[in-house]
Amino acid sequence: MMDQDRWMELKAWTSDPLLEPVDDGVLARLYDGSSILLRPVHPGDKMRIEEGLSSLSPQSIYYRFGRQLRRLTDRDLTYFTEVDQDQHIAWGAVDPDDPAEAGLGIARMIRESRDSQRAEIALTVIDSYHGLGLGTMLLATLHALAKKCNIETLRACVMRENHAVVAWFQRLGARPVEMDCQVILDWDLADSACRTDSAQRLMELSRQIQRLPSVHAYWRR
Ligand SMILES: CC(C)(COP(=O)(O)OP(=O)(O)OC[C@H]1O[C@@H](n2cnc3c(N)ncnc32)[C@H](O)[C@@H]1OP(=O)(O)O)[C@@H](O)C(=O)NCCC(=O)NCCS
């Protein structure tokens, strides 16, 4: 995550992300005014994910995978990209002006068992994009899709030292349980009791995403 002062400065600049449906996903604006394209992950994203890994700091790699990793195996890449978008849902973010380039961020949600209403989520944003609202946008996308596919609880398994992410999920209303080197955060999507600014902002974003025609089309495909 980026330096706190820089992040506050950028966030103050605009906290009103602009969402626009496009054929293959959603165009969104980040806190610094840059645009990103959010879209479902597909098998052609293998190279993008590999390049994305090389744009992560050792700390981000550790926070995401729980260990250091130089490259992903063919098996990992198949698992990350050849998803059914039902039991395993994955969306990613790319630069709309350069969609062939490396991925900027990725989010996945995997049901715990067939048709389970609880799904484990994982989020990754490349370090040069940290603090610009992309993680929020990806999480709002997962939240919107979860609402549409009968998932009631999102579970994040976060490394204990990853205090910023643990605190973020708690601001959203997730309940933390410490387990060995991780904090397990369960976020009940039906629970609307959480009134923090973070939760309200994310819900509003999710509602907007749920209404977008491209998300409907994706869902009904
Ligand atoms: C976690 C991650 C995806 C967040 O992505 P991001 O684009 O930086 O997230 P955002 O800019 O949308 O910020 C998300 C929240 O983090 C908080 N945050 C961002 N930068 C911060 C900082 N430097 N210090 C404290 N909090 C910070 C923001 O306050 C925001 O919370 P809010 O909505 O309550 O204000 C990204 O940091 C990442 O990829 N980290 C490495 C992998 C990882 O930790 N994954 C999570 C476990 S699966």
The ligand as an SDF file (V2000), in Angstrom:
LIG
                    3D

 48 50  0  0  0  0  0  0  0  0999 V2000
   -5.1480   -4.9290   -0.7370 C   0  0  0  0  0  0  0  0  0  0  0  0
   -5.0620   -4.1920   -2.0750 C   0  0  0  0  0  0  0  0  0  0  0  0
   -5.7240   -5.0480   -3.1400 C   0  0  0  0  0  0  0  0  0  0  0  0
   -5.7890   -2.8520   -1.9450 C   0  0  0  0  0  0  0  0  0  0  0  0
   -5.7440   -2.2490   -3.2080 O   0  0  0  0  0  0  0  0  0  0  0  0
   -5.7420   -0.6540   -3.3680 P   0  0  0  0  0  0  0  0  0  0  0  0
   -6.0270   -0.3500   -4.7870 O   0  0  0  0  0  0  0  0  0  0  0  0
   -4.5260   -0.1010   -2.7750 O   0  0  0  0  0  0  0  0  0  0  0  0
   -7.0220   -0.2710   -2.4530 O   0  0  0  0  0  0  0  0  0  0  0  0
   -7.8100    1.1080   -2.3310 P   0  0  0  0  0  0  0  0  0  0  0  0
   -7.0140    2.2580   -2.8340 O   0  0  0  0  0  0  0  0  0  0  0  0
   -9.1480    0.9230   -2.9070 O   0  0  0  0  0  0  0  0  0  0  0  0
   -7.9260    1.2310   -0.7400 O   0  0  0  0  0  0  0  0  0  0  0  0
   -8.6570    0.2450   -0.0350 C   0  0  0  0  0  0  0  0  0  0  0  0
   -8.6830    0.6010    1.4330 C   0  0  0  0  0  0  0  0  0  0  0  0
   -7.3570    0.5280    1.9360 O   0  0  0  0  0  0  0  0  0  0  0  0
   -7.0320    1.7270    2.6320 C   0  0  0  0  0  0  0  0  0  0  0  0
   -5.6730    2.1820    2.3330 N   0  0  0  0  0  0  0  0  0  0  0  0
   -5.1020    2.3710    1.1300 C   0  0  0  0  0  0  0  0  0  0  0  0
   -3.8280    2.7670    1.2920 N   0  0  0  0  0  0  0  0  0  0  0  0
   -3.6240    2.8110    2.6380 C   0  0  0  0  0  0  0  0  0  0  0  0
   -2.5140    3.1210    3.4430 C   0  0  0  0  0  0  0  0  0  0  0  0
   -1.3410    3.5090    2.9210 N   0  0  0  0  0  0  0  0  0  0  0  0
   -2.6260    3.0100    4.7780 N   0  0  0  0  0  0  0  0  0  0  0  0
   -3.7970    2.6390    5.3520 C   0  0  0  0  0  0  0  0  0  0  0  0
   -4.8970    2.3190    4.6160 N   0  0  0  0  0  0  0  0  0  0  0  0
   -4.7850    2.4300    3.2930 C   0  0  0  0  0  0  0  0  0  0  0  0
   -7.9520    2.7650    2.1630 C   0  0  0  0  0  0  0  0  0  0  0  0
   -8.2250    3.5430    3.2960 O   0  0  0  0  0  0  0  0  0  0  0  0
   -9.1750    1.9930    1.7060 C   0  0  0  0  0  0  0  0  0  0  0  0
  -10.0700    1.9290    2.7890 O   0  0  0  0  0  0  0  0  0  0  0  0
  -11.3580    2.9010    2.9160 P   0  0  0  0  0  0  0  0  0  0  0  0
  -12.2700    2.5490    1.7840 O   0  0  0  0  0  0  0  0  0  0  0  0
  -11.9190    2.5270    4.2190 O   0  0  0  0  0  0  0  0  0  0  0  0
  -10.8900    4.3010    2.8360 O   0  0  0  0  0  0  0  0  0  0  0  0
   -3.5700   -3.9190   -2.4390 C   0  0  0  0  0  0  0  0  0  0  0  0
   -2.9850   -3.1840   -1.4140 O   0  0  0  0  0  0  0  0  0  0  0  0
   -2.7750   -5.1770   -2.6840 C   0  0  0  0  0  0  0  0  0  0  0  0
   -2.7900   -5.7500   -3.7660 O   0  0  0  0  0  0  0  0  0  0  0  0
   -2.0050   -5.6300   -1.6480 N   0  0  0  0  0  0  0  0  0  0  0  0
   -1.2070   -6.8400   -1.7710 C   0  0  0  0  0  0  0  0  0  0  0  0
   -2.0670   -8.1180   -1.7590 C   0  0  0  0  0  0  0  0  0  0  0  0
   -3.0150   -8.1330   -0.5810 C   0  0  0  0  0  0  0  0  0  0  0  0
   -2.7090   -7.6590    0.5180 O   0  0  0  0  0  0  0  0  0  0  0  0
   -4.2100   -8.6960   -0.8010 N   0  0  0  0  0  0  0  0  0  0  0  0
   -5.2210   -8.7840    0.2480 C   0  0  0  0  0  0  0  0  0  0  0  0
   -5.3260  -10.1330    0.8180 C   0  0  0  0  0  0  0  0  0  0  0  0
   -6.0210  -11.2990   -0.3040 S   0  0  0  0  0  0  0  0  0  0  0  0
  1  2  1  0
  2  3  1  0
  2  4  1  0
  2 36  1  0
  4  5  1  0
  5  6  1  0
  6  7  2  0
  6  8  1  0
  6  9  1  0
  9 10  1  0
 10 11  2  0
 10 12  1  0
 10 13  1  0
 13 14  1  0
 14 15  1  0
 15 16  1  0
 15 30  1  0
 16 17  1  0
 17 18  1  0
 17 28  1  0
 18 19  1  0
 18 27  1  0
 19 20  2  0
 20 21  1  0
 21 22  1  0
 21 27  2  0
 22 23  1  0
 22 24  2  0
 24 25  1  0
 25 26  2  0
 26 27  1  0
 28 29  1  0
 28 30  1  0
 30 31  1  0
 31 32  1  0
 32 33  2  0
 32 34  1  0
 32 35  1  0
 36 37  1  0
 36 38  1  0
 38 39  2  0
 38 40  1  0
 40 41  1  0
 41 42  1  0
 42 43  1  0
 43 44  2  0
 43 45  1  0
 45 46  1  0
 46 47  1  0
 47 48  1  0
M  END
$$$$
